Amino acid sequence: MTLLNLDSKLLFNVLYSSYVLEYFTKREAPNFLKKCCRALKKMRMIRLVVPAIDGSTRKPDSLFLEAIK
Protein backbone atom coordinates (compact mmCIF):
# COMPACT_ATOMS: atom_id res chain seq x y z
CA MET A 1 0.00 0.00 0.00
CA THR A 2 1.35 3.43 -0.92
CA LEU A 3 1.04 6.23 1.59
CA LEU A 4 0.26 9.74 0.43
CA ASN A 5 3.12 12.19 0.42
CA LEU A 6 1.67 15.44 1.71
CA ASP A 7 3.28 18.84 1.41
CA SER A 8 5.26 19.29 4.64
CA LYS A 9 3.78 22.79 5.05
CA LEU A 10 0.21 21.45 5.02
CA LEU A 11 -0.93 20.89 8.63
CA PHE A 12 -4.31 19.89 10.01
CA ASN A 13 -6.23 20.47 13.24
CA VAL A 14 -7.94 17.07 13.07
CA LEU A 15 -7.27 13.84 11.18
CA TYR A 16 -9.97 11.20 10.93
CA SER A 17 -9.39 7.64 9.76
CA SER A 18 -12.28 5.19 9.78
CA TYR A 19 -11.68 1.47 9.27
CA VAL A 20 -8.37 2.05 7.46
CA LEU A 21 -5.64 1.16 9.96
CA GLU A 22 -6.50 -2.55 9.97
CA TYR A 23 -5.52 -2.81 6.29
CA PHE A 24 -1.90 -1.86 6.95
CA THR A 25 0.66 -4.53 7.77
CA LYS A 26 2.44 -4.46 11.12
CA ARG A 27 5.39 -2.84 9.36
CA GLU A 28 3.29 -0.20 7.55
CA ALA A 29 1.05 0.86 10.45
CA PRO A 30 3.73 2.71 12.48
CA ASN A 31 4.81 4.62 9.36
CA PHE A 32 1.19 5.60 8.67
CA LEU A 33 0.74 6.83 12.25
CA LYS A 34 4.01 8.78 12.16
CA LYS A 35 2.90 10.50 8.96
CA CYS A 36 -0.44 11.32 10.55
CA CYS A 37 1.30 12.87 13.55
CA ARG A 38 3.61 14.92 11.31
CA ALA A 39 0.56 16.27 9.43
CA LEU A 40 -1.06 17.56 12.63
CA LYS A 41 -0.59 20.97 14.14
CA LYS A 42 0.74 20.89 17.69
CA MET A 43 -1.75 19.75 20.34
CA ARG A 44 -4.40 18.73 17.81
CA MET A 45 -6.46 15.55 17.48
CA ILE A 46 -6.26 12.34 15.51
CA ARG A 47 -9.29 10.06 15.54
CA LEU A 48 -8.86 6.45 14.49
CA VAL A 49 -11.86 4.16 14.19
CA VAL A 50 -11.01 0.45 14.01
CA PRO A 51 -13.07 -2.70 14.50
CA ALA A 52 -13.57 -3.62 18.15
CA ILE A 53 -11.58 -6.74 19.01
CA ASP A 54 -13.88 -7.49 21.94
CA GLY A 55 -16.92 -7.87 19.68
CA SER A 56 -18.48 -4.73 21.13
CA THR A 57 -21.60 -3.53 19.35
CA ARG A 58 -21.26 0.01 20.63
CA LYS A 59 -21.04 2.69 17.98
CA PRO A 60 -17.59 4.29 17.54
CA ASP A 61 -19.00 7.79 18.15
CA SER A 62 -20.26 6.87 21.62
CA LEU A 63 -16.85 5.41 22.51
CA PHE A 64 -15.10 8.54 21.20
CA LEU A 65 -17.33 10.86 23.21
CA GLU A 66 -16.61 8.86 26.37
CA ALA A 67 -12.87 9.00 25.71
CA ILE A 68 -12.73 12.80 25.43
CA LYS A 69 -14.74 13.53 28.62
HULIN-V658395 format. One record per residue. N is the residue number from 1. RES is the residue in one small letter. NEAR is the number of other ideal C-beta (glycine too) atoms within 12 Angstrom. D_CENTER is the distance of its C-alpha to the mean C-alpha in Angstrom with 1 decimal. Layout:
BEGIN
n->N res->RES near->NEAR d_center->D_CENTER
n->N res->RES near->NEAR d_center->D_CENTER
END
This chain:
BEGIN
n->1 res->m near->14 d_center->16.1
n->2 res->t near->9 d_center->16.2
n->3 res->l near->20 d_center->13.4
n->4 res->l near->16 d_center->14.1
n->5 res->n near->11 d_center->16.1
n->6 res->l near->15 d_center->15.7
n->7 res->d near->10 d_center->18.5
n->8 res->s near->9 d_center->18.2
n->9 res->k near->9 d_center->19.7
n->10 res->l near->15 d_center->17.1
n->11 res->l near->18 d_center->14.8
n->12 res->f near->22 d_center->12.7
n->13 res->n near->15 d_center->12.8
n->14 res->v near->18 d_center->9.6
n->15 res->l near->27 d_center->6.5
n->16 res->y near->21 d_center->5.6
n->17 res->s near->26 d_center->4.6
n->18 res->s near->17 d_center->7.4
n->19 res->y near->14 d_center->9.1
n->20 res->v near->23 d_center->8.1
n->21 res->l near->25 d_center->7.1
n->22 res->e near->19 d_center->10.6
n->23 res->y near->16 d_center->12.4
n->24 res->f near->23 d_center->11.9
n->25 res->t near->12 d_center->14.8
n->26 res->k near->12 d_center->14.9
n->27 res->r near->9 d_center->15.9
n->28 res->e near->18 d_center->13.3
n->29 res->a near->21 d_center->10.1
n->30 res->p near->15 d_center->11.0
n->31 res->n near->20 d_center->11.8
n->32 res->f near->27 d_center->8.6
n->33 res->l near->22 d_center->6.9
n->34 res->k near->15 d_center->10.2
n->35 res->k near->24 d_center->10.2
n->36 res->c near->28 d_center->7.1
n->37 res->c near->20 d_center->9.1
n->38 res->r near->24 d_center->12.2
n->39 res->a near->27 d_center->11.4
n->40 res->l near->22 d_center->11.1
n->41 res->k near->16 d_center->14.5
n->42 res->k near->11 d_center->15.7
n->43 res->m near->10 d_center->14.9
n->44 res->r near->17 d_center->12.3
n->45 res->m near->19 d_center->9.2
n->46 res->i near->25 d_center->5.4
n->47 res->r near->24 d_center->4.8
n->48 res->l near->25 d_center->3.5
n->49 res->v near->22 d_center->6.9
n->50 res->v near->21 d_center->8.8
n->51 res->p near->18 d_center->12.6
n->52 res->a near->15 d_center->14.5
n->53 res->i near->7 d_center->16.6
n->54 res->d near->9 d_center->19.3
n->55 res->g near->7 d_center->20.1
n->56 res->s near->13 d_center->19.4
n->57 res->t near->10 d_center->20.2
n->58 res->r near->16 d_center->18.7
n->59 res->k near->13 d_center->16.6
n->60 res->p near->21 d_center->12.9
n->61 res->d near->14 d_center->14.0
n->62 res->s near->15 d_center->16.7
n->63 res->l near->20 d_center->14.6
n->64 res->f near->20 d_center->12.3
n->65 res->l near->12 d_center->15.6
n->66 res->e near->12 d_center->17.2
n->67 res->a near->14 d_center->14.6
n->68 res->i near->11 d_center->15.1
n->69 res->k near->7 d_center->18.9
END
